[in-house]
Amino acid sequence: MISATTRSFIDNLVDYYISEAASYKQIAKSYSDVAADLSDTAFGIIVGSIYSAFIQSYTNQQQKPSLEDMQEFTQIVKKRAPQIKRSILDAKD
């Protein structure tokens, strides 16, 4: 089970990436020649960044997340996915 500290860390990451959605939408634009959907590309970049930070937090503690931790992480992000997607769609181009 993910600790309360790690859960808070994930929530804070999601909040950060939501607040910076316009920047990630700009990054996604640079891939428009190979990725057809701008908002899905930005969403993937954001979720990938959150995942990377989650894994890095375990690595910094010389640990590996368990399968249950990974499943819980997925549920946390999935629950907040509509907010992430909305922030991308609402971001100015």
MARNUDREN-544621 format. One line per 5 residues: number of its first residue (from 1); for each residue z negated, x, y negated of C-alpha. Coordinates in steps of 0.001 Angstrom, whole numbers. Layout:
! MARNUDREN-544621
NUM) Z:X:Y  ... .
//
This chain:
! MARNUDREN-544621
1) 0:0:0  898:1257:-3451  -2117:2189:-5558  -2893:292:-8751  -2062:3446:-10709 .
6) 1368:3733:-9100  2034:21:-9566  1178:375:-13258  3444:3434:-13449  6337:1419:-11990 .
11) 5720:-1496:-14366  5654:904:-17319  8914:2482:-16145  10553:-921:-15917  9302:-1779:-19414 .
16) 10684:1512:-20746  14119:1024:-19180  14261:-2571:-20424  13565:-1325:-23946  16288:1327:-23594 .
21) 18917:-881:-21932  21459:-291:-24709  21401:3452:-24020  21998:2926:-20321  24754:460:-21064 .
26) 26431:3226:-23089  26070:5629:-20165  27621:3018:-17869  30613:2743:-20237  31481:6348:-19482 .
31) 32140:5240:-15884  34327:2263:-16809  37376:3981:-15309  35767:3868:-11841  33248:1018:-12105 .
36) 34589:-2409:-12962  31394:-4178:-14017  29550:-2597:-16937  26295:-4535:-16542  26097:-3890:-12782 .
41) 26729:-195:-13360  23981:-40:-15995  21671:-1974:-13669  22327:532:-10888  21654:3471:-13187 .
46) 18374:1929:-14343  17135:992:-10871  18174:4418:-9581  16225:6078:-12387  13137:4010:-11640 .
51) 13453:4839:-7941  13834:8537:-8703  10691:8554:-10848  8799:6652:-8120  9774:9242:-5500 .
56) 8999:12086:-7897  5504:10714:-8478  4820:11058:-4736  6425:14503:-4607  4208:15670:-7458 .
61) 1213:14718:-5305  2779:16446:-2289  3088:13118:-500  5849:10942:889  5915:7180:384 .
66) 5418:5169:3533  7829:2474:4639  5346:-88:3326  5238:1702:-52  9039:1629:-223 .
71) 9100:-2064:631  6466:-2819:-1989  8372:-765:-4573  11515:-2754:-3769  9665:-6044:-4214 .
76) 8194:-4951:-7570  11596:-3968:-8934  13334:-6972:-7401  10826:-9299:-9064  11607:-7696:-12443 .
81) 15373:-7440:-11808  16212:-10551:-13867  14436:-9008:-16884  16328:-5753:-16424  19647:-7570:-16089 .
86) 18934:-9746:-19132  18089:-6692:-21245  21437:-5133:-20313  23378:-8297:-21082  21574:-8715:-24413 .
91) 22013:-5055:-25432  24392:-4383:-28285  27554:-2538:-27324 .
//
